[in-house]
Amino acid sequence: MRTRRNLVLLLFVVFLLTVNNSPHILSNISTTNAIPTQGSRGSLKVNGTGSGDHTTIQAAIDNATSGDTIFVDPGIYNETITISKPLQL
Protein backbone atom coordinates (compact mmCIF):
# COMPACT_ATOMS: atom_id res chain seq x y z
CA MET A 1 0.00 0.00 0.00
CA ARG A 2 2.83 2.39 0.84
CA THR A 3 4.55 1.70 -2.51
CA ARG A 4 1.35 2.47 -4.37
CA ARG A 5 0.97 5.78 -2.50
CA ASN A 6 4.55 6.74 -3.34
CA LEU A 7 3.97 5.89 -7.00
CA VAL A 8 0.82 8.01 -7.11
CA LEU A 9 2.66 10.88 -5.45
CA LEU A 10 5.54 10.59 -7.93
CA LEU A 11 3.15 10.59 -10.90
CA PHE A 12 1.37 13.65 -9.49
CA VAL A 13 4.66 15.57 -9.16
CA VAL A 14 5.66 14.65 -12.73
CA PHE A 15 2.23 15.80 -13.93
CA LEU A 16 2.62 19.17 -12.17
CA LEU A 17 6.08 19.70 -13.64
CA THR A 18 4.79 18.91 -17.12
CA VAL A 19 1.80 21.24 -16.83
CA ASN A 20 3.90 24.11 -15.48
CA ASN A 21 6.42 23.90 -18.35
CA SER A 22 3.93 23.46 -21.19
CA PRO A 23 2.79 27.11 -21.51
CA HIS A 24 6.39 28.25 -22.00
CA ILE A 25 7.00 25.72 -24.74
CA LEU A 26 3.76 26.59 -26.52
CA SER A 27 4.34 30.35 -26.30
CA ASN A 28 7.81 29.99 -27.85
CA ILE A 29 6.39 28.02 -30.76
CA SER A 30 3.59 30.49 -31.44
CA THR A 31 5.86 33.55 -31.45
CA THR A 32 8.30 32.09 -33.98
CA ASN A 33 5.58 32.17 -36.64
CA ALA A 34 5.47 35.97 -36.50
CA ILE A 35 9.17 36.52 -37.29
CA PRO A 36 9.76 38.03 -40.74
CA THR A 37 12.37 36.48 -42.99
CA GLN A 38 15.90 37.84 -42.90
CA GLY A 39 16.72 40.20 -45.74
CA SER A 40 13.22 41.66 -45.90
CA ARG A 41 12.83 45.43 -46.15
CA GLY A 42 13.51 47.18 -42.86
CA SER A 43 15.85 44.59 -41.39
CA LEU A 44 19.31 44.90 -39.91
CA LYS A 45 21.77 42.16 -39.01
CA VAL A 46 24.09 42.20 -35.99
CA ASN A 47 27.19 40.03 -36.05
CA GLY A 48 29.97 40.50 -33.51
CA THR A 49 32.65 39.43 -35.99
CA GLY A 50 31.76 42.09 -38.58
CA SER A 51 29.89 40.09 -41.23
CA GLY A 52 26.59 41.88 -40.49
CA ASP A 53 25.33 45.44 -40.83
CA HIS A 54 26.51 46.22 -37.28
CA THR A 55 28.80 44.64 -34.69
CA THR A 56 26.77 45.77 -31.65
CA ILE A 57 23.07 45.51 -30.90
CA GLN A 58 22.92 49.15 -29.77
CA ALA A 59 24.42 50.37 -33.07
CA ALA A 60 21.70 48.49 -34.96
CA ILE A 61 19.01 49.94 -32.67
CA ASP A 62 20.38 53.47 -33.13
CA ASN A 63 20.35 53.11 -36.93
CA ALA A 64 16.98 51.37 -37.18
CA THR A 65 13.70 53.11 -37.87
CA SER A 66 10.39 52.35 -36.15
CA GLY A 67 9.08 48.93 -37.12
CA ASP A 68 12.41 47.54 -38.36
CA THR A 69 13.52 44.03 -37.48
CA ILE A 70 16.97 43.41 -36.01
CA PHE A 71 18.43 39.93 -36.45
CA VAL A 72 21.14 39.11 -33.92
CA ASP A 73 23.55 36.31 -34.83
CA PRO A 74 24.56 33.90 -32.06
CA GLY A 75 27.34 35.16 -29.84
CA ILE A 76 28.09 37.01 -26.64
CA TYR A 77 27.24 40.71 -26.71
CA ASN A 78 28.35 42.39 -23.48
CA GLU A 79 26.45 45.66 -23.66
CA THR A 80 23.59 47.57 -22.14
CA ILE A 81 20.94 48.47 -24.68
CA THR A 82 18.27 51.15 -24.73
CA ILE A 83 15.26 50.77 -27.02
CA SER A 84 13.16 53.91 -27.50
CA LYS A 85 11.18 52.94 -30.60
CA PRO A 86 9.07 49.96 -31.70
CA LEU A 87 11.39 47.26 -33.06
CA GLN A 88 11.49 43.50 -33.42
CA LEU A 89 14.57 41.64 -32.21
C-alpha distance (Angstrom), angle and dihedral (degrees) to the residues before:
residue distance angle dihedral
M1 . . .
R2 3.80 . .
T3 3.82 91.7 .
R4 3.78 90.7 52.3
R5 3.81 91.2 51.0
N6 3.81 90.9 50.3
L7 3.80 90.6 49.4
V8 3.80 91.7 50.7
L9 3.79 90.5 48.3
L10 3.81 91.4 49.5
L11 3.80 92.1 49.8
F12 3.81 90.3 49.0
V13 3.83 91.8 52.7
V14 3.82 91.2 48.5
F15 3.80 89.1 49.6
L16 3.82 91.8 51.9
L17 3.79 92.3 49.0
T18 3.79 91.0 50.1
V19 3.80 93.9 48.5
N20 3.80 93.0 47.5
N21 3.82 93.3 52.0
S22 3.80 97.8 43.2
P23 3.84 98.5 77.9
H24 3.81 90.8 55.5
I25 3.77 92.6 51.3
L26 3.80 92.8 46.9
S27 3.81 93.9 46.9
N28 3.81 91.4 52.5
I29 3.79 91.1 52.1
S30 3.79 94.4 48.6
T31 3.81 94.8 49.4
T32 3.81 94.4 52.1
N33 3.82 89.8 65.9
A34 3.80 90.9 64.9
I35 3.82 96.4 56.6
P36 3.81 113.1 110.0
T37 3.78 118.9 -132.3
Q38 3.78 119.0 -92.5
G39 3.78 114.2 -100.2
S40 3.80 94.1 34.4
R41 3.80 118.7 134.5
G42 3.79 112.4 -75.2
S43 3.78 97.7 26.6
L44 3.78 131.5 127.7
K45 3.79 128.9 -168.5
V46 3.81 125.2 -143.0
N47 3.79 118.8 -158.0
G48 3.79 121.3 166.5
T49 3.81 92.5 -148.0
G50 3.81 94.6 57.0
S51 3.80 102.8 -104.2
G52 3.83 92.6 113.5
D53 3.79 135.0 65.0
H54 3.83 90.4 -90.3
T55 3.80 137.1 15.3
T56 3.83 95.6 -146.3
I57 3.78 131.1 49.1
Q58 3.82 91.9 -133.2
A59 3.82 91.9 54.7
A60 3.80 89.5 53.8
I61 3.82 91.0 47.8
D62 3.81 91.5 49.2
N63 3.81 91.9 51.0
A64 3.81 96.5 42.1
T65 3.77 124.9 95.4
S66 3.80 125.4 -138.7
G67 3.79 111.6 -68.1
D68 3.81 96.4 19.3
T69 3.79 121.2 136.7
I70 3.80 120.4 -128.9
F71 3.80 116.9 -156.8
V72 3.80 113.4 -158.4
D73 3.80 116.9 -159.0
P74 3.81 117.2 -139.5
G75 3.78 114.3 -82.5
I76 3.78 143.8 92.9
Y77 3.79 114.7 -69.4
N78 3.80 110.5 -175.3
E79 3.79 101.3 -164.7
T80 3.76 143.2 108.9
I81 3.78 112.4 -120.9
T82 3.78 132.3 -158.0
I83 3.80 119.8 -159.5
S84 3.80 115.4 -166.2
K85 3.81 100.4 163.4
P86 3.81 136.2 50.4
L87 3.81 108.7 -83.2
Q88 3.78 139.1 152.0
L89 3.80 118.7 -129.5
